[in-house]
């Protein structure tokens, strides 16, 4: 008989209590219930606490922990929860992603099947995400951006030698598909793998500076050193379509978009690339693509300040990367990792969060 795996679900959230409530309710409706839920929260106030308290009252059989921290960097929020989880497998879930009822059971069976198969050690398994209306993102390898970046002929789900991630949206297979990276919205790793990876503090600092991009691919790349990565292609994770004018915790616009797409990507490409020469070429192509997109945005809607901000951010990011190329950290983890305070609210989260 196949042994049951313990499964911890870790959710990073920041000022989105209504979306968090939907994510939690979907977890409460799973055919295979999670063994614990950990919510790492950087939101001010007690809105998240009210949502968590209501979920605890409705699903008292699922241990649910609320972890508060002032650092809102997504890589740090993930680390906060994962470092306190006890499950054999840790599933990272975004606070705007809902799982179909059979998702956790599907994930557990995949781990069991791959381990029983006796092949290469499993480093992580991701769930394929689709839009909540049932449609799916598509990959067009013939599109100009892919041809310019040189990824048109690359395998879906791979990372090029220069550090560029190739979309896996078109992958379809009954069995788990080997890939080079996982989507952050619904990706899982054995807890022992995350312990070996540790805190990627250089990546955290990049996000703290507002230039973070691609943290899921960086974490996946580090986990790949300890085992093979797979994605499950049945649509099990549902992502909402974000309206163009709605702000998101980590979605950049204007100046920040230009910075993350140039200066930020100079870091993450280096951490993902296999060869320095290929990395420099990949960044040059990516930076010029962002510059072209920024110019197009200005020409099409010159009255929008965000378009001009994006162009200015791209120009500044390119200049900063060229001038400070040698200062970019060669790896996402330093020899002396930094840390930020964390508070676990155990009982009556609303009262404790509002207490002086």
C-alpha positions as CSV (number, residue, x, y, z in Angstrom):
1,X,0.0,0.0,0.0
2,X,1.3,3.4,-1.0
3,X,2.3,5.6,2.0
4,X,0.4,8.8,2.5
5,X,2.5,12.0,2.2
6,X,2.1,14.9,4.6
7,X,1.4,18.1,2.6
8,X,1.9,21.7,3.8
9,X,0.3,24.6,1.8
10,X,2.1,27.9,2.1
11,X,0.4,31.1,1.0
12,X,2.1,34.5,0.7
13,X,-0.3,37.4,0.9
14,X,-0.2,41.2,1.0
15,X,-3.3,43.4,1.3
16,X,-5.6,41.1,-0.6
17,X,-8.0,39.7,2.0
18,X,-10.9,39.0,-0.4
19,X,-8.7,37.0,-2.7
20,X,-7.1,35.2,0.3
21,X,-10.6,34.1,1.4
22,X,-11.3,32.6,-2.0
23,X,-8.0,30.7,-2.0
24,X,-8.6,29.4,1.5
25,X,-12.1,28.3,0.8
26,X,-10.8,26.3,-2.2
27,X,-8.3,24.6,0.1
28,X,-11.1,23.7,2.5
29,X,-13.0,22.0,-0.3
30,X,-10.2,19.7,-1.4
31,X,-10.9,16.0,-1.8
32,X,-7.6,15.4,-0.1
33,X,-7.3,18.0,2.7
34,X,-4.0,19.7,3.4
35,X,-2.2,18.7,6.6
36,X,-1.6,22.3,7.5
37,X,-1.8,25.8,6.0
38,X,0.7,28.5,6.7
39,X,-0.1,32.1,5.7
40,X,2.8,34.5,5.6
41,X,1.4,38.0,5.6
42,X,3.0,41.4,5.2
43,X,-0.3,43.4,5.3
44,X,-0.8,46.2,7.8
45,X,-4.0,46.0,9.9
46,X,-6.2,43.0,10.7
47,X,-8.1,42.3,7.4
48,X,-6.1,39.1,6.8
49,X,-6.6,38.1,10.4
50,X,-10.4,38.3,10.1
51,X,-10.3,36.0,7.0
52,X,-8.0,33.5,8.7
53,X,-10.2,33.5,11.8
54,X,-13.3,32.8,9.8
55,X,-11.6,30.0,8.0
56,X,-10.3,28.5,11.2
57,X,-13.8,28.5,12.6
58,X,-15.2,26.8,9.5
59,X,-12.4,24.3,9.1
60,X,-11.2,23.5,12.6
61,X,-9.7,20.2,11.4
62,X,-7.1,21.9,9.3
63,X,-4.2,23.5,11.3
64,X,-3.9,27.0,10.0
65,X,-1.0,29.3,11.1
66,X,-0.8,33.1,10.6
67,X,2.8,34.5,10.3
68,X,3.3,38.2,10.2
69,X,6.4,40.0,8.9
70,X,7.2,43.6,7.9
71,X,9.1,42.5,4.8
72,X,6.8,42.2,1.8
73,X,9.4,40.7,-0.6
74,X,7.7,37.6,-2.1
75,X,10.8,35.3,-1.8
76,X,11.0,36.2,1.9
77,X,7.3,35.5,2.5
78,X,7.7,32.1,0.9
79,X,10.7,31.3,3.0
80,X,9.0,32.4,6.2
81,X,6.2,29.8,5.7
82,X,8.3,27.0,4.3
83,X,10.9,27.2,7.1
84,X,8.1,26.6,9.6
85,X,6.2,23.9,7.7
86,X,6.4,20.2,8.8
87,X,5.0,18.5,5.8
88,X,7.1,16.2,3.6
89,X,5.9,18.3,0.6
90,X,5.5,22.1,0.6
91,X,3.1,23.7,-1.9
92,X,3.5,27.4,-2.6
93,X,0.2,29.0,-3.5
94,X,-0.4,32.6,-4.6
95,X,-3.2,34.4,-2.8
96,X,-5.1,34.8,-6.0
97,X,-4.9,31.2,-7.2
98,X,-7.7,28.7,-6.4
99,X,-7.3,24.9,-6.7
100,X,-9.9,22.6,-8.2
101,X,-11.1,20.0,-5.6
102,X,-8.9,17.2,-6.9
103,X,-5.7,19.2,-7.0
104,X,-3.9,18.1,-3.8
105,X,-4.8,14.5,-4.5
106,X,-3.4,14.8,-7.9
107,X,-0.2,16.3,-6.5
108,X,0.2,13.6,-3.9
109,X,-0.3,10.8,-6.4
110,X,2.3,12.3,-8.7
111,X,4.9,12.4,-5.9
112,X,4.1,8.8,-5.0
113,X,4.2,7.6,-8.6
114,X,7.5,9.2,-9.4
115,X,9.2,8.0,-6.2
116,X,7.9,4.5,-6.7
117,X,9.2,4.6,-10.3
118,X,12.7,4.5,-9.0
119,X,14.0,7.2,-11.3
120,X,15.9,10.5,-10.6
121,X,15.1,12.1,-7.3
122,X,12.1,14.5,-7.4
123,X,13.1,18.1,-6.9
124,X,9.7,19.6,-7.3
125,X,6.3,19.4,-9.0
126,X,4.2,22.2,-10.3
127,X,0.5,22.5,-11.2
128,X,-0.5,24.0,-14.6
129,X,-2.4,27.2,-14.2
130,X,-5.3,28.3,-16.4
131,X,-7.6,31.2,-16.3
132,X,-10.8,30.8,-14.2
133,X,-13.0,31.1,-17.2
134,X,-11.4,27.9,-18.5
135,X,-9.1,29.4,-21.1
136,X,-5.4,28.9,-21.0
137,X,-2.4,31.1,-21.8
138,X,-0.9,30.2,-25.2
139,X,2.6,30.1,-26.5
140,X,3.3,31.4,-30.0
141,X,6.8,30.4,-30.9
142,X,6.5,32.3,-34.2
143,X,5.8,35.6,-32.5
144,X,8.4,38.4,-32.9
145,X,9.4,38.5,-29.2
146,X,10.4,34.8,-29.2
147,X,12.2,35.1,-32.5
148,X,14.1,38.1,-31.2
149,X,15.0,36.4,-27.9
150,X,16.1,33.3,-29.7
151,X,13.7,31.0,-28.0
152,X,11.5,30.1,-30.9
153,X,13.1,26.7,-31.4
154,X,13.5,26.0,-27.7
155,X,11.6,23.3,-25.9
156,X,8.6,24.4,-23.8
157,X,9.3,24.6,-20.1
158,X,13.1,24.9,-20.5
159,X,15.6,27.5,-19.4
160,X,18.0,28.6,-22.2
161,X,21.7,28.7,-21.6
162,X,21.4,32.4,-21.3
163,X,18.8,32.2,-18.5
164,X,15.6,32.9,-20.4
165,X,12.5,30.9,-19.4
166,X,10.5,29.4,-22.2
167,X,6.7,29.2,-21.7
168,X,5.2,25.8,-20.8
169,X,1.6,26.9,-21.6
170,X,1.3,24.5,-24.5
171,X,2.4,21.4,-22.6
172,X,-0.2,18.6,-22.6
173,X,0.5,15.1,-21.4
174,X,-1.1,12.5,-19.1
175,X,2.1,11.8,-17.2
176,X,4.2,14.4,-15.3
177,X,6.3,16.4,-17.8
178,X,10.0,17.1,-17.0
179,X,10.7,20.9,-17.1
180,X,13.5,23.3,-16.0
181,X,11.4,25.6,-13.9
182,X,8.0,25.8,-12.2
183,X,5.3,28.5,-12.2
184,X,5.2,30.3,-8.8
185,X,1.5,30.5,-8.5
186,X,1.3,26.7,-7.7
187,X,4.6,25.0,-7.3
188,X,5.7,22.4,-4.7
189,X,9.0,21.0,-3.4
190,X,10.0,18.4,-0.9
191,X,10.7,20.1,2.4
192,X,14.2,18.7,2.5
193,X,15.0,20.3,-0.8
194,X,13.9,23.7,0.4
195,X,16.0,23.2,3.5
196,X,19.1,22.6,1.4
197,X,18.3,25.6,-0.8
198,X,18.0,27.9,2.2
199,X,17.2,31.6,2.1
200,X,17.9,33.3,-1.2
201,X,18.6,36.6,0.5
202,X,20.1,38.4,-2.6
203,X,16.8,37.6,-4.4
204,X,14.9,38.9,-1.4
205,X,16.8,42.2,-1.4
206,X,16.2,42.6,-5.1
207,X,12.4,42.4,-4.4
208,X,12.8,44.7,-1.5
209,X,14.3,47.3,-3.8
210,X,11.3,47.0,-6.2
211,X,13.3,45.4,-9.0
212,X,12.5,41.7,-8.4
213,X,11.4,39.5,-11.3
214,X,11.3,35.7,-11.8
215,X,11.7,34.5,-8.2
216,X,9.9,31.3,-9.1
217,X,12.4,30.4,-11.8
218,X,15.3,31.2,-9.5
219,X,14.0,29.0,-6.7
220,X,13.2,26.3,-9.2
221,X,16.8,26.5,-10.6
222,X,18.2,26.1,-7.1
223,X,15.9,23.1,-6.4
224,X,16.9,21.5,-9.7
225,X,20.3,20.9,-8.2
226,X,18.8,18.3,-5.8
227,X,16.3,16.6,-8.1
228,X,14.2,16.7,-11.3
229,X,11.4,19.1,-11.8
230,X,8.0,18.2,-13.3
231,X,4.7,19.9,-14.2
232,X,1.3,18.3,-14.1
233,X,-0.6,19.5,-17.2
234,X,-4.3,18.8,-16.2
235,X,-5.7,22.2,-15.3
236,X,-5.7,22.1,-11.5
237,X,-4.8,25.7,-10.5
238,X,-7.1,28.6,-11.5
239,X,-5.7,32.1,-11.8
240,X,-7.9,35.2,-12.0
241,X,-7.4,37.6,-14.9
242,X,-6.2,40.9,-13.4
243,X,-7.9,44.0,-14.9
244,X,-5.4,46.3,-16.5
245,X,-6.0,49.1,-14.0
246,X,-5.9,47.0,-10.9
247,X,-2.7,47.3,-8.8
248,X,-1.1,44.0,-7.6
249,X,1.4,43.5,-4.9
250,X,4.3,42.5,-7.2
251,X,3.0,43.6,-10.7
252,X,5.1,46.5,-11.8
253,X,3.9,49.4,-14.0
254,X,5.4,52.6,-15.2
255,X,8.9,53.3,-13.8
256,X,9.1,50.1,-11.9
257,X,8.2,48.0,-14.9
258,X,11.1,49.5,-16.9
259,X,13.5,48.9,-13.9
260,X,12.4,45.3,-13.3
261,X,12.6,44.4,-17.0
262,X,16.2,45.7,-17.3
263,X,18.1,46.1,-14.0
264,X,16.1,43.4,-12.3
265,X,16.4,40.9,-15.1
266,X,20.2,41.5,-15.2
267,X,20.3,39.7,-11.8
268,X,17.8,36.9,-12.4
269,X,19.2,36.0,-15.8
270,X,22.7,35.7,-14.3
271,X,21.3,33.4,-11.6
272,X,19.5,31.3,-14.2
273,X,22.1,31.1,-17.0
274,X,24.6,28.3,-17.6
275,X,27.2,30.4,-19.5
276,X,28.3,34.1,-18.8
277,X,28.6,34.8,-22.5
278,X,25.1,33.5,-23.3
279,X,23.7,35.5,-20.3
280,X,25.1,38.8,-21.5
281,X,23.6,38.2,-25.0
282,X,20.2,37.2,-23.5
283,X,20.1,40.3,-21.3
284,X,21.0,42.6,-24.2
285,X,18.2,41.1,-26.3
286,X,15.7,41.3,-23.4
287,X,16.7,44.9,-22.6
288,X,16.4,46.1,-26.2
289,X,13.0,44.4,-26.4
290,X,11.8,46.2,-23.3
291,X,13.1,49.5,-24.7
292,X,11.2,48.9,-27.9
293,X,8.0,48.1,-26.0
294,X,8.4,51.2,-23.9
295,X,8.9,53.4,-27.0
296,X,5.8,51.7,-28.6
297,X,3.8,52.4,-25.4
298,X,4.8,56.1,-25.5
299,X,4.0,56.4,-29.3
300,X,0.6,54.7,-29.0
301,X,-0.6,56.6,-25.8
302,X,1.7,59.7,-25.3
303,X,-0.8,61.2,-22.8
304,X,-0.2,58.4,-20.3
305,X,2.4,59.2,-17.6
306,X,2.9,55.4,-17.0
307,X,4.1,55.0,-20.5
308,X,6.7,57.7,-20.1
309,X,7.7,56.3,-16.7
310,X,8.2,52.9,-18.2
311,X,10.5,54.4,-20.9
312,X,12.5,56.3,-18.3
313,X,12.7,53.2,-16.1
314,X,14.0,51.1,-19.0
315,X,16.6,53.7,-19.9
316,X,17.7,54.1,-16.3
317,X,17.8,50.3,-15.8
318,X,19.9,49.7,-18.9
319,X,22.4,52.4,-17.9
320,X,22.6,51.1,-14.4
321,X,23.2,47.5,-15.5
322,X,25.9,48.6,-18.0
323,X,27.7,50.8,-15.4
324,X,27.4,48.4,-12.5
325,X,27.6,45.0,-14.2
326,X,30.4,43.8,-12.0
327,X,28.5,44.6,-8.9
328,X,25.7,42.1,-9.7
329,X,25.8,39.2,-7.2
330,X,26.9,36.0,-9.0
331,X,24.4,34.0,-7.0
332,X,21.0,34.5,-5.3
333,X,22.3,33.5,-1.9
334,X,25.0,35.3,0.0
335,X,27.5,33.9,2.5
336,X,25.9,35.9,5.3
337,X,22.1,35.8,4.7
338,X,20.0,38.5,6.1
339,X,16.7,38.0,8.0
340,X,13.6,40.0,9.0
341,X,11.4,39.6,12.1
342,X,8.5,37.2,12.1
343,X,5.5,37.0,14.5
344,X,3.3,34.0,14.7
345,X,-0.3,34.9,15.8
346,X,-1.6,31.7,17.4
347,X,-4.9,32.5,19.0
348,X,-7.6,35.1,18.3
349,X,-5.6,36.7,15.4
350,X,-7.8,39.7,15.1
351,X,-7.4,40.8,18.8
352,X,-3.7,40.1,18.8
353,X,-3.1,42.0,15.6
354,X,-4.9,45.1,16.9
355,X,-3.4,44.9,20.4
356,X,-1.0,47.7,21.3
